[in-house]
């Protein structure tokens, strides 16, 4: 699939708080927990639990969500396809970060061990 600027803009303007419940549903449906989901999100973003809770309850876009994140230095070890895109080949940094998050949530939902998800 080819990336487009309209695709990148759409992702940038999506509200984190509107996508978060879908992450919760996805992982809980597969027997994982919200604390595990939060562990994954905090690992990727460098946020504290309090900062994450703030983003969950406000109207921040993904652009705003990742603007102040300290993306984990091992995020580049996240590889594979998500939504038809190879995450390691995405050129737009914001879109790549959102897809990294999507990939981590997928791995959690698929029952992958936390040590592998967090690239330890």
C-alpha positions in Angstrom: 0.0 0.0 0.0 1.2 3.5 -0.8 1.1 6.1 1.9 -0.5 9.5 1.1 -0.5 12.8 2.8 -4.2 12.7 3.2 -3.8 9.3 5.0 -1.1 10.9 7.3 -3.4 13.9 8.0 -6.3 11.7 8.8 -4.2 9.8 11.4 -2.8 13.0 12.8 -6.3 14.5 13.4 -7.8 11.3 15.0 -8.4 11.7 18.7 -6.5 9.4 21.0 -9.4 9.2 23.4 -11.7 8.0 20.6 -9.3 5.1 19.6 -8.3 4.1 23.1 -11.6 2.3 23.9 -11.1 0.2 20.8 -7.6 -0.8 22.1 -9.2 -1.8 25.4 -11.9 -3.9 23.7 -9.4 -5.6 21.5 -7.1 -6.7 24.3 -9.8 -7.6 26.8 -11.6 -9.7 24.2 -8.4 -11.8 24.0 -8.0 -12.1 27.7 -5.5 -9.4 28.3 -5.9 -6.5 30.8 -6.0 -2.7 30.8 -2.9 -2.6 33.0 -1.0 -4.6 30.4 -2.3 -2.3 27.7 -1.1 0.7 29.7 2.3 -0.9 30.2 2.7 -1.2 26.4 1.6 2.4 25.8 3.8 3.8 28.6 6.8 1.8 27.2 6.3 3.2 23.7 5.6 6.8 24.7 7.6 7.3 27.9 4.5 8.8 29.6 3.6 8.3 33.2 0.2 6.7 34.1 -1.0 10.1 35.1 -0.1 11.6 31.7 -1.8 8.7 29.9 -4.9 9.2 32.0 -5.0 12.8 31.0 -4.8 11.9 27.3 -7.6 9.3 27.7 -9.9 11.9 29.3 -9.2 14.9 27.0 -9.6 15.6 23.3 -6.0 15.4 22.1 -5.2 14.2 18.6 -2.6 11.6 17.9 -0.5 14.5 16.6 -0.7 16.1 20.1 -0.4 12.8 21.8 3.0 12.0 20.2 4.3 15.6 20.1 5.5 15.4 23.7 6.1 11.6 23.8 9.6 10.3 24.3 9.3 7.4 21.9 11.3 4.4 23.2 14.6 4.0 21.5 13.8 0.3 20.8 10.6 1.2 18.9 12.6 0.7 15.7 12.7 -3.0 16.6 9.0 -3.2 16.0 8.5 -4.7 12.5 5.7 -6.3 10.5 2.5 -5.3 8.9 -0.4 -3.4 10.3 -3.3 -2.2 8.3 -1.5 -3.2 5.1 1.6 -1.2 5.9 5.1 -2.5 6.9 5.7 -0.3 10.0 9.4 -0.2 9.4 8.9 1.3 5.9 6.5 4.1 6.9 8.2 7.5 6.1 6.0 9.9 8.1 7.2 9.8 11.7 3.8 10.4 13.3 2.1 7.8 11.2 4.9 5.4 12.0 4.5 6.0 15.8 0.7 5.5 15.6 1.3 2.2 13.6 3.9 1.1 16.2 1.2 1.5 18.8 -1.3 -0.4 16.7 1.3 -3.2 16.2 2.0 -3.4 20.0 -1.7 -3.6 20.8 -2.1 -6.4 18.2 0.8 -8.3 19.6 -0.7 -8.0 23.1 -4.1 -9.1 21.9 -2.5 -12.1 20.1 -1.1 -13.3 23.4 2.5 -12.5 22.8 4.7 -12.5 25.9 5.2 -9.0 27.4 9.0 -9.4 27.3 8.8 -9.8 23.5 6.3 -7.0 23.0 8.5 -4.6 25.0 11.6 -5.7 23.0 13.6 -6.8 26.0 
